[in-house]
């Protein structure tokens, strides 16, 4: 199991809309996330920033391929087309990414 933390900006005036969509996530999106091997997925908000945490439970060597399949899941592009205008990515993020990965510096079970 691998843990991931990611950050992304959110336009403050879009917070309530963002929360409404996530309170009733589309079944196709939830199913695709689950099929990709993502568990324990949470998104937190503080002062214009989102922090996402999830655990990937699939084989390490399949992670990239599973994320590519997830990106092509039914309705995923439609979901992203709604979410992306609300979000503010880090201008210094790596090319080809949207969320910025955070380095895990401590963990305690």
C-alpha positions as CSV (number, residue, x, y, z in Angstrom):
1,X,0.0,0.0,0.0
2,X,1.3,3.5,-0.9
3,X,0.1,6.7,0.6
4,X,-0.3,9.9,-1.4
5,X,-0.7,13.6,-0.4
6,X,-1.4,16.2,-3.0
7,X,-2.2,20.0,-2.9
8,X,-4.1,22.2,-5.3
9,X,-5.6,25.7,-5.0
10,X,-9.3,26.3,-5.1
11,X,-11.0,29.6,-5.9
12,X,-12.5,30.6,-2.6
13,X,-15.8,31.7,-4.2
14,X,-16.2,28.1,-5.6
15,X,-15.8,26.3,-2.3
16,X,-19.6,25.7,-1.7
17,X,-20.1,24.5,-5.3
18,X,-17.0,22.2,-5.0
19,X,-18.4,20.7,-1.8
20,X,-21.9,20.2,-3.3
21,X,-20.4,18.2,-6.2
22,X,-18.3,16.0,-3.9
23,X,-21.2,15.4,-1.5
24,X,-22.9,13.6,-4.3
25,X,-20.0,12.3,-6.4
26,X,-21.3,10.6,-9.5
27,X,-21.4,6.8,-9.2
28,X,-19.3,6.3,-12.3
29,X,-16.5,8.4,-10.8
30,X,-16.6,6.6,-7.4
31,X,-16.5,3.2,-9.1
32,X,-13.6,4.2,-11.4
33,X,-11.6,5.4,-8.4
34,X,-12.3,2.2,-6.5
35,X,-11.4,0.0,-9.5
36,X,-8.1,1.9,-9.9
37,X,-7.1,0.7,-6.4
38,X,-7.6,3.9,-4.6
39,X,-8.9,3.7,-1.0
40,X,-9.3,6.0,2.0
41,X,-9.6,9.0,-0.3
42,X,-10.2,12.4,1.4
43,X,-10.0,16.0,0.3
44,X,-9.5,18.7,2.9
45,X,-9.8,22.5,2.5
46,X,-8.1,25.4,4.2
47,X,-7.7,29.0,3.2
48,X,-7.9,28.5,-0.6
49,X,-6.0,25.2,-0.7
50,X,-7.1,21.7,-1.1
51,X,-5.2,18.8,0.4
52,X,-6.0,15.3,-0.9
53,X,-5.0,12.1,0.8
54,X,-5.4,8.6,-0.6
55,X,-4.0,5.1,-0.4
56,X,-3.2,3.0,-3.4
57,X,-3.6,-0.7,-2.7
58,X,-2.7,-2.2,-6.1
59,X,0.6,-3.6,-7.2
60,X,3.3,-0.9,-7.4
61,X,4.2,-1.8,-11.0
62,X,0.6,-1.2,-12.1
63,X,0.2,2.2,-10.6
64,X,0.9,4.3,-13.7
65,X,-1.2,2.1,-15.9
66,X,-4.2,2.2,-13.5
67,X,-4.0,5.9,-13.2
68,X,-4.1,6.1,-17.1
69,X,-7.2,3.9,-17.1
70,X,-8.8,6.0,-14.4
71,X,-8.2,9.1,-16.5
72,X,-10.2,7.5,-19.4
73,X,-13.1,6.2,-17.2
74,X,-16.6,7.0,-18.3
75,X,-17.6,10.6,-17.4
76,X,-14.1,11.4,-15.9
77,X,-13.4,14.1,-18.5
78,X,-16.9,15.5,-17.9
79,X,-16.2,15.6,-14.1
80,X,-12.8,17.3,-14.7
81,X,-14.4,19.8,-17.1
82,X,-16.5,20.9,-14.1
83,X,-13.8,20.8,-11.4
84,X,-10.9,22.3,-13.3
85,X,-12.3,25.8,-13.7
86,X,-12.8,26.0,-9.9
87,X,-9.2,24.9,-9.2
88,X,-6.0,26.8,-9.2
89,X,-2.9,24.6,-9.9
90,X,0.5,25.5,-8.6
91,X,2.4,27.3,-11.4
92,X,5.6,25.4,-10.4
93,X,4.1,22.0,-10.6
94,X,5.8,19.4,-12.9
95,X,4.7,19.4,-16.5
96,X,1.8,17.1,-17.2
97,X,0.4,17.2,-13.7
98,X,-2.6,19.1,-12.2
99,X,-2.4,18.3,-8.4
100,X,1.0,18.8,-6.8
101,X,2.4,15.8,-5.0
102,X,3.5,16.3,-1.4
103,X,6.5,14.4,0.0
104,X,5.6,12.2,3.0
105,X,8.1,13.1,5.8
106,X,6.4,11.2,8.7
107,X,4.0,8.4,9.2
108,X,2.8,6.6,12.4
109,X,0.3,3.8,12.5
